[in-house]
Amino acid sequence: MAEHTIIGKSVRKVDGIELVTGKAKFTADMKFPGMLYGYELRAGVPAGIIESIDASEALKEPGVHMVLTAKDLLGPNLIGVLPPFDQPVLPDREIRYAGESIALVVADTREGAKRACRNIKAVITPIEPILTMEQALAEDARKIHPQGNVTFSRTLTKGNVEQGFAEADVVIEGSYTTTFQDHCYIEPEIACAVPSGDNRITLYVSCQSPFHIRGHVAANLNVPASKVKVVQAYTGGSFGGKDDAAVEIGILAGTAALKLGRPVTIAHEREESIAGTNVRHAAEIAYKTGARKDGTITARQVKVLLDGGAYASESPFVTMKAMIHASGPYAIDHIEVESTSVYTNKTYAGAFRGFGVPQVTFASESEIDELAKHLGIDPLELRRKNGLKAGDKTATSQVYDQSVGYLQTLDAVEPSLRETGTKENDGRYLYGTGIASVIQGISNGAEGVDVVGASVQMSQDASVLVGCGLAEMGQGSRTVFSQIAAEVLGIPVDWVTVRQVDTDAVHDSGPTVASRSTTVGGMAVKQAAETVRQSLVKMASLMFKTDESMIVLKEGFAVLTVDDTARIPLRDVATAAYWTGFPLMHLAFSQAEPADFDHDTHQGRVYIAYNFGTHLMHVKVDRYTGEVEVLKHVASHDVGKVVNPMAASGQVEGASLIGFALGHMEKVEYKDGIIQNPTFADYAFPSIRDRIPTETIFVEDPTPHGPYGAKGIGEPPVAAAAAAFANAVSQAVGHRFTHIPITREDIAAVLQEEV
């Protein structure tokens, strides 16, 4: 690979100082004269019919200005990412989950609004809730939505699975389940709407899709999109969760602000965040895998059922992604995957880091270990024998000639596997080592159009302003964009400022999902910077009176290639370019190669690239208590090109911790359709003390579709870490766990049975 001065170097987060010193302004820090506060009344029953809502007593409370119900909304009272658009902002008749908002109180204080909610008399006739996918799919089941209880269903077919099973010497089957998981970001959902004299609304929101919010708010306020400005404040985590919920409270805050002519803030408490907003889909997954005696996998047949809860949200996207990734990073000739999401009367499920891949990866990699055990083949060697490499066909028959570094990730973890494999069990402690591999599509791919617009503007002092419509949520995209612009323009990183997203100032770049920021967004920044660079090189060549090919930009100077001492400060070049009329600003668009596939078989081109990875976990299990300690965790991923090693490692560590929590402790617990653990006092999730010791090993097999060959890394470690944990614990205990999370109680129960 070419040598770079900034790309590939560990650069401190450009917004790090603001974040650690408390100078960063989050939405809760926004204060405006005359500000009011909103609080939502929740249904409290998982299914029912609203007979009436009487807010008269609530309106008598001191400081209460308004109570909004469905009849008071200004627009269609409908939100949704894509068809079926089935979610109301506030329901006007039917309740579909217990945490659903049915009214908004606006008052001088948040406490006053919350208190007034208790005085609203809502008459709701309960109806029998549908709480399992089995109930929802029953022939005589009540329809949660007019179109039925199947949200979305698709089937992928490659080859002929019956032929593949006929060619197999061994066929194994397994059933696996996963549960709901909450995002657990430290900052709950919040939106602040500020009306202005020109009949506009400015929304300050903790979110990840500002333009998505703008479109929905405009539609539901019945105003043109140009009348709605969305500013993404510093965001305290999202992981997919601050999309639907941000839209909902943005519309409610905006409606109240327009009607009252005063700023309105809605900030969720933790209980509202867990019980009222989207979670990760729970899943039931059945696998059937056929193989020859030498380990060659001949066929995989998979059935995926996803519990999408009350509304569609992003279930269609998750259903598709689970289907495409269910067969794993393996070259298999015969594959059939049926993937279906189902409505139930539980909190709706939507986007969550990994987007359906963690669920199927856990099941797939558990089955691969079981197949290895059945055949008497080393689990790593079984994966290596079947692993995708350049030129192989993926599950959708897409062929990549490069950037298929899966086998290298196996090589990277192998030394640790051999090292940990020698640890013997002792009287009290059991030891196990598990590996798991993942394939994760980069870009929106089959789930949607993928276009990013980015602008690069150089001032006369050679400082640079970058604008991009993708949101910074802590993942470090502002730093990566700064590095890319600085590399292209030959300036220090601290000369670059990446603006926070403001829909009036940057181009609509779609949602910040699918690990697309670095790959697609970074390419747009690179292209825009290269056009500005052309102006600088052209101007410098005139100043040097030489050919453009003799000019390089580096260290803040225009430099002659033949004489490194011959330098002109870029601030002088930029000033001259400005007065000469050479453009120093450019807006570029990066469009991922669009998906092109058969919609019946789902064979064809889906993603611009895949991230491949393999994780190893070595665990110690206390046979008396079921307590698990992760002694070693090695994570290897093919990222194409590492833009910022420190930031990339941080992404792997954070995503792996979410995967570990999915595999070991996190679950949303329901009883009769009501969440029983909606606070951090009851919902088990990892703290800093649960941080697992992670060693990251990057494989660099560049993709032509990303800047400098880079591919995203934000999501894939979630899936691999959860699956590796499950395999490690199963090996240690000597029992195949077919569900996650595998809690201490689950482990202790199995060990107790063996006593």
Secondary structure as GFF3:
##gff-version 3
##sequence-region A 1 755
A	DSSP	alpha_helix	16	21	.	.	.	ID=ss1
A	DSSP	three_ten_helix	27	29	.	.	.	ID=ss2
A	DSSP	beta_strand	36	42	.	.	.	ID=ss3
A	DSSP	beta_strand	48	54	.	.	.	ID=ss4
A	DSSP	alpha_helix	56	59	.	.	.	ID=ss5
A	DSSP	beta_strand	64	68	.	.	.	ID=ss6
A	DSSP	three_ten_helix	70	72	.	.	.	ID=ss7
A	DSSP	beta_strand	94	95	.	.	.	ID=ss8
A	DSSP	beta_strand	101	107	.	.	.	ID=ss9
A	DSSP	alpha_helix	110	117	.	.	.	ID=ss10
A	DSSP	beta_strand	121	126	.	.	.	ID=ss11
A	DSSP	alpha_helix	133	137	.	.	.	ID=ss12
A	DSSP	beta_strand	150	158	.	.	.	ID=ss13
A	DSSP	alpha_helix	161	166	.	.	.	ID=ss14
A	DSSP	beta_strand	170	178	.	.	.	ID=ss15
A	DSSP	beta_strand	190	195	.	.	.	ID=ss16
A	DSSP	beta_strand	201	205	.	.	.	ID=ss17
A	DSSP	alpha_helix	210	221	.	.	.	ID=ss18
A	DSSP	three_ten_helix	225	227	.	.	.	ID=ss19
A	DSSP	beta_strand	228	232	.	.	.	ID=ss20
A	DSSP	alpha_helix	244	260	.	.	.	ID=ss21
A	DSSP	beta_strand	264	267	.	.	.	ID=ss22
A	DSSP	alpha_helix	270	276	.	.	.	ID=ss23
A	DSSP	beta_strand	282	291	.	.	.	ID=ss24
A	DSSP	beta_strand	297	309	.	.	.	ID=ss25
A	DSSP	alpha_helix	315	325	.	.	.	ID=ss26
A	DSSP	beta_strand	334	343	.	.	.	ID=ss27
A	DSSP	alpha_helix	357	375	.	.	.	ID=ss28
A	DSSP	alpha_helix	379	386	.	.	.	ID=ss29
A	DSSP	alpha_helix	406	420	.	.	.	ID=ss30
A	DSSP	beta_strand	429	442	.	.	.	ID=ss31
A	DSSP	three_ten_helix	445	447	.	.	.	ID=ss32
A	DSSP	beta_strand	451	458	.	.	.	ID=ss33
A	DSSP	beta_strand	464	468	.	.	.	ID=ss34
A	DSSP	alpha_helix	477	489	.	.	.	ID=ss35
A	DSSP	three_ten_helix	493	495	.	.	.	ID=ss36
A	DSSP	beta_strand	496	498	.	.	.	ID=ss37
A	DSSP	pi_helix	517	521	.	.	.	ID=ss38
A	DSSP	alpha_helix	522	544	.	.	.	ID=ss39
A	DSSP	three_ten_helix	548	550	.	.	.	ID=ss40
A	DSSP	beta_strand	551	554	.	.	.	ID=ss41
A	DSSP	beta_strand	557	560	.	.	.	ID=ss42
A	DSSP	beta_strand	563	569	.	.	.	ID=ss43
A	DSSP	alpha_helix	570	580	.	.	.	ID=ss44
A	DSSP	beta_strand	585	591	.	.	.	ID=ss45
A	DSSP	beta_strand	596	597	.	.	.	ID=ss46
A	DSSP	beta_strand	604	605	.	.	.	ID=ss47
A	DSSP	beta_strand	609	622	.	.	.	ID=ss48
A	DSSP	beta_strand	628	638	.	.	.	ID=ss49
A	DSSP	alpha_helix	645	664	.	.	.	ID=ss50
A	DSSP	beta_strand	670	671	.	.	.	ID=ss51
A	DSSP	beta_strand	674	675	.	.	.	ID=ss52
A	DSSP	three_ten_helix	688	690	.	.	.	ID=ss53
A	DSSP	beta_strand	694	699	.	.	.	ID=ss54
A	DSSP	three_ten_helix	707	709	.	.	.	ID=ss55
A	DSSP	alpha_helix	716	733	.	.	.	ID=ss56
A	DSSP	beta_strand	739	740	.	.	.	ID=ss57
A	DSSP	alpha_helix	744	754	.	.	.	ID=ss58
###
